[in-house]
């Protein structure tokens, strides 16, 4: 059976169109660097790519939050250091001025320094980091201590997600650390009372301040240690989230991105196939014309 010229031409043209499409797709992949750009390219891979993208975004958010919390706690640690230095100086004055060899004038002069220490402590604990006051609990938009040392914040602690569904405290309770909520020492009141005792030349009150300030110093040190432990947790959480984020990025890339060498090889093969198809169509067309002459 004789094959018609039109059939031969149509078959060659069909092959040409197919190889042209394959060449265009191969060129697009090399150009974009993506193996999967739309769900219909590979529906199973597209679903996994979406999951990896979501996981990466969540891990990145947790890493950012952990870093922010760690930075804030580092600032809190600095504030604790300033307060402890000030309270230690007040302790030294209490021990020194409890000696009966000091006169009323000596103690009145020391009272001025203790009042300055009170203001230094107040400034340190009314610390602001970014857009929030760090010692106010969740009431963080205004200074947590008034000029007299009264606490205006709340007893809540901020919490940050460090792993899916796992929350970690990200702030210390200033009412416990500085005001002795729950049975501790009110450090600010102790400083104020100590200054009053010095001004009044009250030896008994001065001696009482020695123990109160020592207990207050231990109380602040314990709070500082808790803040340091939190900081370590957030640093570890940040490192873990970074690793998980990078793994999610690699997983997505393995599914979505092309192997450039393989894609280039496929593109070259598609180009050769296209050239061969174009040559075949050209030959078929020339033969058809010769038959008509």
Buried (B, 14 or more C-beta within 10 A) or exposed (E): EEEEBEEBBEBBBEBBEEBBEBBEBBBEBBEEEBBBBEEEBBEEBBEBBEBBBEBBEBBBEBBEBBBBBBBBBBBBBEBBEBBBEBBBBBBEBBBEBBEEEBEEEBBEEBBEBBBEBBEBBBBBBBBBBEEBBBBBBBBBEEBBBEEEBEBBBBBEBBBBBBBEEEEBBBBBBBBBBBBBBEEBBBBBBBBBBBBBBBBBBBBEBBBBBBEBBBBBBEBBEBBBEBBBEBBEBBBEBBEBBBEBBEBBBEBBBBBBBBEEEEBBEBBEEBBEBBEEBBEBBEEBBEEBEEEEE
